[in-house]
Amino acid sequence: MTEQPDSGEAVSAQTFLDQPDHASGATELARQLRRIRGLVSGADFEDLSAEIELARELADRIENAATPHPPAQYDSWGVPEHIASNPVIGSRNPAAPPLDAVVFPDGTVRADLTLGVEFQGPPGCVHGGVVAMLFDEMLGLANAAAEHIGMTVDLQVTYSAPTPLDTPLRFEARQERVDGRKLWCAGTLHAGDTLCASVRGMFVTPRWMLDGDQSKPIEG
Ligand SMILES: CCCCCCCC(=O)SCCNC(=O)CCNC(=O)[C@H](O)C(C)(C)COP(=O)(O)OP(=O)(O)OC[C@H]1O[C@@H](n2cnc3c(N)ncnc32)[C@H](O)[C@@H]1OP(=O)(O)O
């Protein structure tokens, strides 16, 4: 974790799950692919045939350079490949927003982000499933911040107002209660002063994990 140098309010917050750029350049490649993702899904074009050729060549080159590895093992929480490919926070996953979280001394986890047209559900609004996915991750991070982790067994999202695209959003989450292997968390999503959605989640620590190191950064 590293200190957040900016804004007064966030001065006591620390970055959570810092993911340094991969030496190969894969993290930067994911950033460029996210740019393309937004443009392809949110712009009109006259003729992209030359760009398609280029994209095909790029995909072929990356495929030739790649040494694929299998998905992480279920009991290997926190390995870099596991986090890097996460669809919410994975720095090397072009499909991830990505969500960068900070954690406060009281265990509250916060993420500020803006979602573009590639996350559109209703016109001009963020897809409700995307909101649920981000909430699930936020609650998982809140568990990790509390060093008491588990798998989601119940996730209840209440949508109170449409979540606008291209608008700064703030997700917050924290672990509220622990009873043995059962954990309860809650979170909110605001656009400015508007509460767009809230969530309550229940998690269960798998039996095999009880003796493990739960301080490892994990997420599903
Ligand atoms: C490890 C950190 C990961 C963070 C992930 C964050 C987000 C994710 O994407 S997780 C992926 C989605 N979730 C899943 O795939 C979970 C699938 N479920 C499972 O694997 C299992 O149910 C698992 C491992 C969580 C629990 O199984 P198991 O260890 O056998 O526990 P089990 O004995 O069934 O239940 C324990 C207690 O929880 C209760 N419980 C289990 N599920 C529920 C539920 N849906 N609602 C209410 N209570 C429940 C049980 O009733 C039991 O209570 P009690 O002890 O009082 O009898």
The ligand as a Gaussian input file, in Angstrom:
#p B3LYP/6-31G(d) Opt

LIG

0 1
 C      -12.475000     -15.989000      -0.710000
 C      -12.724000     -14.551000      -1.113000
 C      -13.404000     -14.348000      -2.453000
 C      -14.018000     -13.000000      -2.685000
 C      -15.005000     -13.129000      -3.772000
 C      -15.782000     -11.927000      -4.095000
 C      -16.825000     -12.088000      -5.058000
 C      -17.087000     -13.366000      -5.809000
 O      -17.222000     -13.304000      -6.997000
 S      -17.238000     -14.901000      -5.053000
 C      -17.908000     -15.921000      -6.371000
 C      -19.398000     -16.154000      -6.238000
 N      -19.695000     -16.989000      -5.107000
 C      -19.566000     -18.321000      -5.147000
 O      -19.193000     -18.917000      -6.148000
 C      -19.867000     -19.049000      -3.870000
 C      -20.420000     -20.435000      -4.128000
 N      -20.705000     -21.102000      -2.854000
 C      -19.772000     -21.868000      -2.275000
 O      -18.701000     -22.145000      -2.815000
 C      -20.117000     -22.386000      -0.897000
 O      -21.479000     -22.089000      -0.620000
 C      -19.230000     -21.739000       0.204000
 C      -17.785000     -22.259000       0.055000
 C      -19.229000     -20.227000       0.135000
 C      -19.769000     -22.148000       1.562000
 O      -19.859000     -23.540000       1.576000
 P      -19.545000     -24.319000       2.927000
 O      -18.169000     -23.999000       3.403000
 O      -19.875000     -25.738000       2.687000
 O      -20.525000     -23.629000       3.943000
 P      -22.008000     -24.075000       4.379000
 O      -21.845000     -25.068000       5.506000
 O      -22.852000     -24.470000       3.224000
 O      -22.569000     -22.689000       4.939000
 C      -21.974000     -22.077000       6.065000
 C      -23.065000     -21.276000       6.725000
 O      -23.458000     -20.230000       5.815000
 C      -24.872000     -20.308000       5.567000
 N      -25.133000     -19.952000       4.157000
 C      -24.535000     -20.477000       3.073000
 N      -25.052000     -19.928000       1.960000
 C      -25.991000     -19.040000       2.371000
 C      -26.875000     -18.162000       1.699000
 N      -26.898000     -18.075000       0.354000
 N      -27.695000     -17.395000       2.441000
 C      -27.693000     -17.459000       3.791000
 N      -26.864000     -18.287000       4.493000
 C      -26.040000     -19.061000       3.773000
 C      -25.228000     -21.762000       5.836000
 O      -26.604000     -21.905000       6.145000
 C      -24.328000     -22.088000       7.010000
 O      -24.916000     -21.560000       8.171000
 P      -24.847000     -22.396000       9.589000
 O      -23.362000     -22.548000       9.864000
 O      -25.552000     -21.490000      10.556000
 O      -25.517000     -23.690000       9.354000

